[in-house]
Amino acid sequence: MKKIILFAVIAVTAFSCNLKTENEQVGIKKLEEKSITAEERGFLDNLASLCGKSFRGKQVYMEEDRESWEDKEFVMHVTICEDDRVHIPFHLNDDHSRTWMFIVDDKGLRFRHDHRHEDGTPEELTLYGGYADGEGTPFRQHFPVDQYSIDLLDDHERMRQWNVVLAEDMSRFSYKLLYHGEVVFQADFDLTEPIKR
């Protein structure tokens, strides 16, 4: 009888361990299923190919009645390049408060604007953006505003969208802000001449 009980305990333990392993495998599979599209992966890889480099840019369009940044020096730094994220701090003259973040999370490829004070603490309006809409390519991705950002920016009417575009010859990086499908701001960066440090 003791042998039967011992055998039952061993069997239950082995089954539990096997079940745990299967659950872990299912968890891994679910994580893989949440991966981004091949086009989005290509886009992240193209951004990551610029890692460690900095580039100058400029305002090429600003809608009337918006504050112009034409006289400001634009510099982007591609600083963090990991499998699930690329971070690009964007400086305007001595204002180093902005970072563009491209992040893979459980919903897909997310674009966020991280705004920080000089001491590193987050500004009140930060981490807004949206998810890639599935219509992009390895050189162009569109990020319609998400609900978090609509609520944060108290902006239920403009229907913002951010388009980030790389020239196919990797000579230019463009950041575009759109309202209702119309560009209201665009900055272009020359990728052919990295800034020498």
mmCIF file of the C-alpha atoms, coordinates in Angstrom:
data_MODEL
# 
_entry.id   MODEL 
# 
loop_
_atom_site.group_PDB 
_atom_site.id 
_atom_site.type_symbol 
_atom_site.label_atom_id 
_atom_site.label_alt_id 
_atom_site.label_comp_id 
_atom_site.label_asym_id 
_atom_site.label_entity_id 
_atom_site.label_seq_id 
_atom_site.pdbx_PDB_ins_code 
_atom_site.Cartn_x 
_atom_site.Cartn_y 
_atom_site.Cartn_z 
_atom_site.occupancy 
_atom_site.B_iso_or_equiv 
_atom_site.pdbx_formal_charge 
_atom_site.auth_seq_id 
_atom_site.auth_comp_id 
_atom_site.auth_asym_id 
_atom_site.auth_atom_id 
_atom_site.pdbx_PDB_model_num 
ATOM 1   C CA . MET A 1 1   ? 0.000   0.000  0.000   1.00 0.00 ? 1   MET A CA 1 
ATOM 2   C CA . LYS A 1 2   ? 2.848   2.377  0.891   1.00 0.00 ? 2   LYS A CA 1 
ATOM 3   C CA . LYS A 1 3   ? 4.444   1.641  -2.470  1.00 0.00 ? 3   LYS A CA 1 
ATOM 4   C CA . ILE A 1 4   ? 1.185   2.517  -4.255  1.00 0.00 ? 4   ILE A CA 1 
ATOM 5   C CA . ILE A 1 5   ? 0.894   5.804  -2.344  1.00 0.00 ? 5   ILE A CA 1 
ATOM 6   C CA . LEU A 1 6   ? 4.552   6.621  -3.028  1.00 0.00 ? 6   LEU A CA 1 
ATOM 7   C CA . PHE A 1 7   ? 4.062   5.849  -6.717  1.00 0.00 ? 7   PHE A CA 1 
ATOM 8   C CA . ALA A 1 8   ? 0.946   8.082  -6.795  1.00 0.00 ? 8   ALA A CA 1 
ATOM 9   C CA . VAL A 1 9   ? 2.833   10.957 -5.172  1.00 0.00 ? 9   VAL A CA 1 
ATOM 10  C CA . ILE A 1 10  ? 5.688   10.622 -7.674  1.00 0.00 ? 10  ILE A CA 1 
ATOM 11  C CA . ALA A 1 11  ? 3.227   10.466 -10.574 1.00 0.00 ? 11  ALA A CA 1 
ATOM 12  C CA . VAL A 1 12  ? 1.332   13.564 -9.394  1.00 0.00 ? 12  VAL A CA 1 
ATOM 13  C CA . THR A 1 13  ? 4.594   15.455 -8.869  1.00 0.00 ? 13  THR A CA 1 
ATOM 14  C CA . ALA A 1 14  ? 5.867   14.495 -12.326 1.00 0.00 ? 14  ALA A CA 1 
ATOM 15  C CA . PHE A 1 15  ? 2.533   15.484 -13.894 1.00 0.00 ? 15  PHE A CA 1 
ATOM 16  C CA . SER A 1 16  ? 2.625   18.848 -12.090 1.00 0.00 ? 16  SER A CA 1 
ATOM 17  C CA . CYS A 1 17  ? 6.184   19.533 -13.256 1.00 0.00 ? 17  CYS A CA 1 
ATOM 18  C CA . ASN A 1 18  ? 5.261   18.545 -16.797 1.00 0.00 ? 18  ASN A CA 1 
ATOM 19  C CA . LEU A 1 19  ? 2.157   20.763 -16.646 1.00 0.00 ? 19  LEU A CA 1 
ATOM 20  C CA . LYS A 1 20  ? 4.288   23.661 -15.424 1.00 0.00 ? 20  LYS A CA 1 
ATOM 21  C CA . THR A 1 21  ? 6.718   23.132 -18.296 1.00 0.00 ? 21  THR A CA 1 
ATOM 22  C CA . GLU A 1 22  ? 3.826   23.039 -20.779 1.00 0.00 ? 22  GLU A CA 1 
ATOM 23  C CA . ASN A 1 23  ? 2.369   26.215 -19.266 1.00 0.00 ? 23  ASN A CA 1 
ATOM 24  C CA . GLU A 1 24  ? 5.761   27.919 -19.556 1.00 0.00 ? 24  GLU A CA 1 
ATOM 25  C CA . GLN A 1 25  ? 5.942   26.832 -23.189 1.00 0.00 ? 25  GLN A CA 1 
ATOM 26  C CA . VAL A 1 26  ? 2.436   28.166 -23.811 1.00 0.00 ? 26  VAL A CA 1 
ATOM 27  C CA . GLY A 1 27  ? 3.516   31.437 -22.193 1.00 0.00 ? 27  GLY A CA 1 
ATOM 28  C CA . ILE A 1 28  ? 6.505   31.634 -24.537 1.00 0.00 ? 28  ILE A CA 1 
ATOM 29  C CA . LYS A 1 29  ? 4.282   30.840 -27.511 1.00 0.00 ? 29  LYS A CA 1 
ATOM 30  C CA . LYS A 1 30  ? 1.808   33.565 -26.515 1.00 0.00 ? 30  LYS A CA 1 
ATOM 31  C CA . LEU A 1 31  ? 4.694   36.022 -26.200 1.00 0.00 ? 31  LEU A CA 1 
ATOM 32  C CA . GLU A 1 32  ? 5.884   35.079 -29.677 1.00 0.00 ? 32  GLU A CA 1 
ATOM 33  C CA . GLU A 1 33  ? 2.347   35.466 -31.061 1.00 0.00 ? 33  GLU A CA 1 
ATOM 34  C CA . LYS A 1 34  ? 2.362   39.075 -29.852 1.00 0.00 ? 34  LYS A CA 1 
ATOM 35  C CA . SER A 1 35  ? 5.425   39.842 -31.927 1.00 0.00 ? 35  SER A CA 1 
ATOM 36  C CA . ILE A 1 36  ? 5.443   42.644 -34.471 1.00 0.00 ? 36  ILE A CA 1 
ATOM 37  C CA . THR A 1 37  ? 5.066   42.267 -38.226 1.00 0.00 ? 37  THR A CA 1 
ATOM 38  C CA . ALA A 1 38  ? 8.006   41.672 -40.532 1.00 0.00 ? 38  ALA A CA 1 
ATOM 39  C CA . GLU A 1 39  ? 7.638   45.243 -41.820 1.00 0.00 ? 39  GLU A CA 1 
ATOM 40  C CA . GLU A 1 40  ? 7.725   46.643 -38.282 1.00 0.00 ? 40  GLU A CA 1 
ATOM 41  C CA . ARG A 1 41  ? 10.748  44.478 -37.430 1.00 0.00 ? 41  ARG A CA 1 
ATOM 42  C CA . GLY A 1 42  ? 12.474  45.749 -40.579 1.00 0.00 ? 42  GLY A CA 1 
ATOM 43  C CA . PHE A 1 43  ? 11.695  49.319 -39.521 1.00 0.00 ? 43  PHE A CA 1 
ATOM 44  C CA . LEU A 1 44  ? 13.176  48.789 -36.035 1.00 0.00 ? 44  LEU A CA 1 
ATOM 45  C CA . ASP A 1 45  ? 16.236  47.150 -37.572 1.00 0.00 ? 45  ASP A CA 1 
ATOM 46  C CA . ASN A 1 46  ? 16.691  50.098 -39.930 1.00 0.00 ? 46  ASN A CA 1 
ATOM 47  C CA . LEU A 1 47  ? 16.526  52.502 -36.990 1.00 0.00 ? 47  LEU A CA 1 
ATOM 48  C CA . ALA A 1 48  ? 18.944  50.325 -35.013 1.00 0.00 ? 48  ALA A CA 1 
ATOM 49  C CA . SER A 1 49  ? 21.427  50.437 -37.909 1.00 0.00 ? 49  SER A CA 1 
ATOM 50  C CA . LEU A 1 50  ? 21.950  54.100 -36.944 1.00 0.00 ? 50  LEU A CA 1 
ATOM 51  C CA . CYS A 1 51  ? 22.840  53.254 -33.344 1.00 0.00 ? 51  CYS A CA 1 
ATOM 52  C CA . GLY A 1 52  ? 25.507  55.336 -31.675 1.00 0.00 ? 52  GLY A CA 1 
ATOM 53  C CA . LYS A 1 53  ? 25.247  58.100 -34.260 1.00 0.00 ? 53  LYS A CA 1 
ATOM 54  C CA . SER A 1 54  ? 23.874  61.639 -34.143 1.00 0.00 ? 54  SER A CA 1 
ATOM 55  C CA . PHE A 1 55  ? 22.425  63.687 -36.986 1.00 0.00 ? 55  PHE A CA 1 
ATOM 56  C CA . ARG A 1 56  ? 21.472  67.287 -37.634 1.00 0.00 ? 56  ARG A CA 1 
ATOM 57  C CA . GLY A 1 57  ? 18.042  68.220 -38.870 1.00 0.00 ? 57  GLY A CA 1 
ATOM 58  C CA . LYS A 1 58  ? 15.731  71.140 -39.462 1.00 0.00 ? 58  LYS A CA 1 
ATOM 59  C CA . GLN A 1 59  ? 12.123  72.151 -39.614 1.00 0.00 ? 59  GLN A CA 1 
ATOM 60  C CA . VAL A 1 60  ? 10.905  71.752 -43.184 1.00 0.00 ? 60  VAL A CA 1 
ATOM 61  C CA . TYR A 1 61  ? 7.260   72.588 -42.530 1.00 0.00 ? 61  TYR A CA 1 
ATOM 62  C CA . MET A 1 62  ? 5.204   74.190 -39.779 1.00 0.00 ? 62  MET A CA 1 
ATOM 63  C CA . GLU A 1 63  ? 1.540   74.994 -40.176 1.00 0.00 ? 63  GLU A CA 1 
ATOM 64  C CA . GLU A 1 64  ? 0.623   78.669 -39.933 1.00 0.00 ? 64  GLU A CA 1 
ATOM 65  C CA . ASP A 1 65  ? -0.355  79.889 -36.467 1.00 0.00 ? 65  ASP A CA 1 
ATOM 66  C CA . ARG A 1 66  ? 1.955   77.336 -34.818 1.00 0.00 ? 66  ARG A CA 1 
ATOM 67  C CA . GLU A 1 67  ? 5.206   78.411 -33.134 1.00 0.00 ? 67  GLU A CA 1 
ATOM 68  C CA . SER A 1 68  ? 8.009   78.067 -35.683 1.00 0.00 ? 68  SER A CA 1 
ATOM 69  C CA . TRP A 1 69  ? 11.197  76.183 -34.803 1.00 0.00 ? 69  TRP A CA 1 
ATOM 70  C CA . GLU A 1 70  ? 12.935  77.297 -37.991 1.00 0.00 ? 70  GLU A CA 1 
ATOM 71  C CA . ASP A 1 71  ? 15.702  79.088 -36.094 1.00 0.00 ? 71  ASP A CA 1 
ATOM 72  C CA . LYS A 1 72  ? 16.457  76.169 -33.763 1.00 0.00 ? 72  LYS A CA 1 
ATOM 73  C CA . GLU A 1 73  ? 19.216  73.585 -34.131 1.00 0.00 ? 73  GLU A CA 1 
ATOM 74  C CA . PHE A 1 74  ? 17.774  70.077 -34.409 1.00 0.00 ? 74  PHE A CA 1 
ATOM 75  C CA . VAL A 1 75  ? 19.879  67.075 -33.372 1.00 0.00 ? 75  VAL A CA 1 
ATOM 76  C CA . MET A 1 76  ? 18.787  63.447 -32.984 1.00 0.00 ? 76  MET A CA 1 
ATOM 77  C CA . HIS A 1 77  ? 20.889  60.838 -31.170 1.00 0.00 ? 77  HIS A CA 1 
ATOM 78  C CA . VAL A 1 78  ? 20.203  57.115 -31.700 1.00 0.00 ? 78  VAL A CA 1 
ATOM 79  C CA . THR A 1 79  ? 21.225  55.853 -28.262 1.00 0.00 ? 79  THR A CA 1 
ATOM 80  C CA . ILE A 1 80  ? 19.439  52.645 -27.221 1.00 0.00 ? 80  ILE A CA 1 
ATOM 81  C CA . CYS A 1 81  ? 19.051  49.837 -29.739 1.00 0.00 ? 81  CYS A CA 1 
ATOM 82  C CA . GLU A 1 82  ? 17.732  46.569 -28.324 1.00 0.00 ? 82  GLU A CA 1 
ATOM 83  C CA . ASP A 1 83  ? 15.587  43.811 -29.778 1.00 0.00 ? 83  ASP A CA 1 
ATOM 84  C CA . ASP A 1 84  ? 12.425  45.366 -28.355 1.00 0.00 ? 84  ASP A CA 1 
ATOM 85  C CA . ARG A 1 85  ? 13.253  49.085 -28.297 1.00 0.00 ? 85  ARG A CA 1 
ATOM 86  C CA . VAL A 1 86  ? 15.042  51.955 -29.991 1.00 0.00 ? 86  VAL A CA 1 
ATOM 87  C CA . HIS A 1 87  ? 15.368  55.315 -28.211 1.00 0.00 ? 87  HIS A CA 1 
ATOM 88  C CA . ILE A 1 88  ? 16.205  58.535 -30.005 1.00 0.00 ? 88  ILE A CA 1 
ATOM 89  C CA . PRO A 1 89  ? 16.740  61.661 -27.872 1.00 0.00 ? 89  PRO A CA 1 
ATOM 90  C CA . PHE A 1 90  ? 15.787  64.733 -29.908 1.00 0.00 ? 90  PHE A CA 1 
ATOM 91  C CA . HIS A 1 91  ? 17.377  68.057 -28.946 1.00 0.00 ? 91  HIS A CA 1 
ATOM 92  C CA . LEU A 1 92  ? 16.273  71.570 -29.860 1.00 0.00 ? 92  LEU A CA 1 
ATOM 93  C CA . ASN A 1 93  ? 19.178  73.911 -29.122 1.00 0.00 ? 93  ASN A CA 1 
ATOM 94  C CA . ASP A 1 94  ? 19.872  73.368 -25.414 1.00 0.00 ? 94  ASP A CA 1 
ATOM 95  C CA . ASP A 1 95  ? 16.488  71.770 -24.743 1.00 0.00 ? 95  ASP A CA 1 
ATOM 96  C CA . HIS A 1 96  ? 17.229  68.078 -24.162 1.00 0.00 ? 96  HIS A CA 1 
ATOM 97  C CA . SER A 1 97  ? 13.811  67.186 -22.751 1.00 0.00 ? 97  SER A CA 1 
ATOM 98  C CA . ARG A 1 98  ? 12.527  64.964 -25.584 1.00 0.00 ? 98  ARG A CA 1 
ATOM 99  C CA . THR A 1 99  ? 13.119  61.321 -26.476 1.00 0.00 ? 99  THR A CA 1 
ATOM 100 C CA . TRP A 1 100 ? 11.346  59.379 -29.208 1.00 0.00 ? 100 TRP A CA 1 
ATOM 101 C CA . MET A 1 101 ? 10.783  55.802 -28.078 1.00 0.00 ? 101 MET A CA 1 
ATOM 102 C CA . PHE A 1 102 ? 9.947   52.894 -30.386 1.00 0.00 ? 102 PHE A CA 1 
ATOM 103 C CA . ILE A 1 103 ? 8.908   49.980 -28.173 1.00 0.00 ? 103 ILE A CA 1 
ATOM 104 C CA . VAL A 1 104 ? 7.622   46.456 -28.770 1.00 0.00 ? 104 VAL A CA 1 
ATOM 105 C CA . ASP A 1 105 ? 5.004   45.549 -26.176 1.00 0.00 ? 105 ASP A CA 1 
ATOM 106 C CA . ASP A 1 106 ? 2.166   43.041 -25.950 1.00 0.00 ? 106 ASP A CA 1 
ATOM 107 C CA . LYS A 1 107 ? 0.028   45.103 -28.358 1.00 0.00 ? 107 LYS A CA 1 
ATOM 108 C CA . GLY A 1 108 ? 2.619   45.691 -31.077 1.00 0.00 ? 108 GLY A CA 1 
ATOM 109 C CA . LEU A 1 109 ? 5.041   48.452 -32.067 1.00 0.00 ? 109 LEU A CA 1 
ATOM 110 C CA . ARG A 1 110 ? 4.433   51.555 -29.989 1.00 0.00 ? 110 ARG A CA 1 
ATOM 111 C CA . PHE A 1 111 ? 5.792   55.070 -30.535 1.00 0.00 ? 111 PHE A CA 1 
ATOM 112 C CA . ARG A 1 112 ? 6.008   57.299 -27.467 1.00 0.00 ? 112 ARG A CA 1 
ATOM 113 C CA . HIS A 1 113 ? 7.263   60.791 -26.687 1.00 0.00 ? 113 HIS A CA 1 
ATOM 114 C CA . ASP A 1 114 ? 9.152   60.834 -23.392 1.00 0.00 ? 114 ASP A CA 1 
ATOM 115 C CA . HIS A 1 115 ? 9.382   64.380 -21.992 1.00 0.00 ? 115 HIS A CA 1 
ATOM 116 C CA . ARG A 1 116 ? 11.607  65.001 -18.976 1.00 0.00 ? 116 ARG A CA 1 
ATOM 117 C CA . HIS A 1 117 ? 12.630  67.946 -16.813 1.00 0.00 ? 117 HIS A CA 1 
ATOM 118 C CA . GLU A 1 118 ? 16.335  68.753 -16.457 1.00 0.00 ? 118 GLU A CA 1 
ATOM 119 C CA . ASP A 1 119 ? 16.498  66.699 -13.252 1.00 0.00 ? 119 ASP A CA 1 
ATOM 120 C CA . GLY A 1 120 ? 15.187  63.634 -15.103 1.00 0.00 ? 120 GLY A CA 1 
ATOM 121 C CA . THR A 1 121 ? 11.700  63.625 -13.626 1.00 0.00 ? 121 THR A CA 1 
ATOM 122 C CA . PRO A 1 122 ? 8.831   63.202 -16.119 1.00 0.00 ? 122 PRO A CA 1 
ATOM 123 C CA . GLU A 1 123 ? 6.919   66.213 -17.324 1.00 0.00 ? 123 GLU A CA 1 
ATOM 124 C CA . GLU A 1 124 ? 3.153   66.303 -16.866 1.00 0.00 ? 124 GLU A CA 1 
ATOM 125 C CA . LEU A 1 125 ? 2.527   65.592 -20.556 1.00 0.00 ? 125 LEU A CA 1 
ATOM 126 C CA . THR A 1 126 ? 4.703   62.619 -21.412 1.00 0.00 ? 126 THR A CA 1 
ATOM 127 C CA . LEU A 1 127 ? 4.681   59.131 -22.968 1.00 0.00 ? 127 LEU A CA 1 
ATOM 128 C CA . TYR A 1 128 ? 1.996   60.032 -25.483 1.00 0.00 ? 128 TYR A CA 1 
ATOM 129 C CA . GLY A 1 129 ? 1.904   58.475 -28.938 1.00 0.00 ? 129 GLY A CA 1 
ATOM 130 C CA . GLY A 1 130 ? 0.281   55.473 -30.550 1.00 0.00 ? 130 GLY A CA 1 
ATOM 131 C CA . TYR A 1 131 ? 0.645   52.014 -32.066 1.00 0.00 ? 131 TYR A CA 1 
ATOM 132 C CA . ALA A 1 132 ? 1.722   51.232 -35.616 1.00 0.00 ? 132 ALA A CA 1 
ATOM 133 C CA . ASP A 1 133 ? -1.379  50.847 -37.780 1.00 0.00 ? 133 ASP A CA 1 
ATOM 134 C CA . GLY A 1 134 ? -0.195  47.800 -39.732 1.00 0.00 ? 134 GLY A CA 1 
ATOM 135 C CA . GLU A 1 135 ? 0.033   49.764 -42.988 1.00 0.00 ? 135 GLU A CA 1 
ATOM 136 C CA . GLY A 1 136 ? 3.745   50.522 -42.771 1.00 0.00 ? 136 GLY A CA 1 
ATOM 137 C CA . THR A 1 137 ? 6.912   49.245 -44.426 1.00 0.00 ? 137 THR A CA 1 
ATOM 138 C CA . PRO A 1 138 ? 10.499  48.783 -43.235 1.00 0.00 ? 138 PRO A CA 1 
ATOM 139 C CA . PHE A 1 139 ? 10.996  52.451 -44.148 1.00 0.00 ? 139 PHE A CA 1 
ATOM 140 C CA . ARG A 1 140 ? 7.728   54.048 -43.055 1.00 0.00 ? 140 ARG A CA 1 
ATOM 141 C CA . GLN A 1 141 ? 5.465   53.583 -40.043 1.00 0.00 ? 141 GLN A CA 1 
ATOM 142 C CA . HIS A 1 142 ? 2.264   55.402 -39.081 1.00 0.00 ? 142 HIS A CA 1 
ATOM 143 C CA . PHE A 1 143 ? 1.228   55.812 -35.456 1.00 0.00 ? 143 PHE A CA 1 
ATOM 144 C CA . PRO A 1 144 ? -2.358  57.039 -34.936 1.00 0.00 ? 144 PRO A CA 1 
ATOM 145 C CA . VAL A 1 145 ? -2.968  58.545 -31.500 1.00 0.00 ? 145 VAL A CA 1 
ATOM 146 C CA . ASP A 1 146 ? -3.994  56.012 -28.857 1.00 0.00 ? 146 ASP A CA 1 
ATOM 147 C CA . GLN A 1 147 ? -6.675  56.460 -26.206 1.00 0.00 ? 147 GLN A CA 1 
ATOM 148 C CA . TYR A 1 148 ? -4.129  57.070 -23.440 1.00 0.00 ? 148 TYR A CA 1 
ATOM 149 C CA . SER A 1 149 ? -2.738  60.004 -25.403 1.00 0.00 ? 149 SER A CA 1 
ATOM 150 C CA . ILE A 1 150 ? -6.158  61.407 -26.329 1.00 0.00 ? 150 ILE A CA 1 
ATOM 151 C CA . ASP A 1 151 ? -7.054  61.479 -22.640 1.00 0.00 ? 151 ASP A CA 1 
ATOM 152 C CA . LEU A 1 152 ? -3.648  62.825 -21.553 1.00 0.00 ? 152 LEU A CA 1 
ATOM 153 C CA . LEU A 1 153 ? -3.593  65.629 -24.121 1.00 0.00 ? 153 LEU A CA 1 
ATOM 154 C CA . ASP A 1 154 ? -7.338  66.286 -23.721 1.00 0.00 ? 154 ASP A CA 1 
ATOM 155 C CA . ASP A 1 155 ? -7.486  66.142 -27.486 1.00 0.00 ? 155 ASP A CA 1 
ATOM 156 C CA . HIS A 1 156 ? -10.568 64.355 -28.795 1.00 0.00 ? 156 HIS A CA 1 
ATOM 157 C CA . GLU A 1 157 ? -10.864 66.300 -32.058 1.00 0.00 ? 157 GLU A CA 1 
ATOM 158 C CA . ARG A 1 158 ? -7.483  66.570 -33.803 1.00 0.00 ? 158 ARG A CA 1 
ATOM 159 C CA . MET A 1 159 ? -6.987  62.826 -34.346 1.00 0.00 ? 159 MET A CA 1 
ATOM 160 C CA . ARG A 1 160 ? -3.220  63.163 -34.266 1.00 0.00 ? 160 ARG A CA 1 
ATOM 161 C CA . GLN A 1 161 ? -0.973  60.790 -36.120 1.00 0.00 ? 161 GLN A CA 1 
ATOM 162 C CA . TRP A 1 162 ? 2.805   60.549 -36.227 1.00 0.00 ? 162 TRP A CA 1 
ATOM 163 C CA . ASN A 1 163 ? 4.517   59.275 -39.357 1.00 0.00 ? 163 ASN A CA 1 
ATOM 164 C CA . VAL A 1 164 ? 8.180   58.344 -39.138 1.00 0.00 ? 164 VAL A CA 1 
ATOM 165 C CA . VAL A 1 165 ? 9.793   57.887 -42.536 1.00 0.00 ? 165 VAL A CA 1 
ATOM 166 C CA . LEU A 1 166 ? 13.240  56.713 -43.589 1.00 0.00 ? 166 LEU A CA 1 
ATOM 167 C CA . ALA A 1 167 ? 14.394  57.288 -47.154 1.00 0.00 ? 167 ALA A CA 1 
ATOM 168 C CA . GLU A 1 168 ? 14.921  53.900 -48.802 1.00 0.00 ? 168 GLU A CA 1 
ATOM 169 C CA . ASP A 1 169 ? 18.576  54.757 -49.367 1.00 0.00 ? 169 ASP A CA 1 
ATOM 170 C CA . MET A 1 170 ? 18.826  55.638 -45.638 1.00 0.00 ? 170 MET A CA 1 
ATOM 171 C CA . SER A 1 171 ? 19.807  59.220 -46.476 1.00 0.00 ? 171 SER A CA 1 
ATOM 172 C CA . ARG A 1 172 ? 17.015  60.929 -44.535 1.00 0.00 ? 172 ARG A CA 1 
ATOM 173 C CA . PHE A 1 173 ? 14.861  60.515 -41.403 1.00 0.00 ? 173 PHE A CA 1 
ATOM 174 C CA . SER A 1 174 ? 11.563  62.414 -41.330 1.00 0.00 ? 174 SER A CA 1 
ATOM 175 C CA . TYR A 1 175 ? 9.266   63.002 -38.373 1.00 0.00 ? 175 TYR A CA 1 
ATOM 176 C CA . LYS A 1 176 ? 5.773   64.179 -39.287 1.00 0.00 ? 176 LYS A CA 1 
ATOM 177 C CA . LEU A 1 177 ? 2.872   65.233 -37.081 1.00 0.00 ? 177 LEU A CA 1 
ATOM 178 C CA . LEU A 1 178 ? -0.548  65.110 -38.734 1.00 0.00 ? 178 LEU A CA 1 
ATOM 179 C CA . TYR A 1 179 ? -3.988  66.350 -37.699 1.00 0.00 ? 179 TYR A CA 1 
ATOM 180 C CA . HIS A 1 180 ? -6.884  64.709 -39.541 1.00 0.00 ? 180 HIS A CA 1 
ATOM 181 C CA . GLY A 1 181 ? -4.434  63.307 -42.084 1.00 0.00 ? 181 GLY A CA 1 
ATOM 182 C CA . GLU A 1 182 ? -2.822  66.674 -42.892 1.00 0.00 ? 182 GLU A CA 1 
ATOM 183 C CA . VAL A 1 183 ? 0.801   67.423 -41.981 1.00 0.00 ? 183 VAL A CA 1 
ATOM 184 C CA . VAL A 1 184 ? 1.104   70.277 -39.474 1.00 0.00 ? 184 VAL A CA 1 
ATOM 185 C CA . PHE A 1 185 ? 4.804   69.813 -38.643 1.00 0.00 ? 185 PHE A CA 1 
ATOM 186 C CA . GLN A 1 186 ? 7.725   68.048 -40.300 1.00 0.00 ? 186 GLN A CA 1 
ATOM 187 C CA . ALA A 1 187 ? 11.385  67.785 -39.367 1.00 0.00 ? 187 ALA A CA 1 
ATOM 188 C CA . ASP A 1 188 ? 13.984  66.121 -41.594 1.00 0.00 ? 188 ASP A CA 1 
ATOM 189 C CA . PHE A 1 189 ? 17.392  64.809 -40.524 1.00 0.00 ? 189 PHE A CA 1 
ATOM 190 C CA . ASP A 1 190 ? 20.340  64.237 -42.861 1.00 0.00 ? 190 ASP A CA 1 
ATOM 191 C CA . LEU A 1 191 ? 21.630  60.703 -42.263 1.00 0.00 ? 191 LEU A CA 1 
ATOM 192 C CA . THR A 1 192 ? 24.456  61.004 -44.777 1.00 0.00 ? 192 THR A CA 1 
ATOM 193 C CA . GLU A 1 193 ? 26.644  63.111 -42.472 1.00 0.00 ? 193 GLU A CA 1 
ATOM 194 C CA . PRO A 1 194 ? 26.742  61.884 -38.878 1.00 0.00 ? 194 PRO A CA 1 
ATOM 195 C CA . ILE A 1 195 ? 27.944  64.498 -36.398 1.00 0.00 ? 195 ILE A CA 1 
ATOM 196 C CA . LYS A 1 196 ? 31.587  63.982 -35.493 1.00 0.00 ? 196 LYS A CA 1 
ATOM 197 C CA . ARG A 1 197 ? 32.202  64.052 -31.745 1.00 0.00 ? 197 ARG A CA 1 
# 
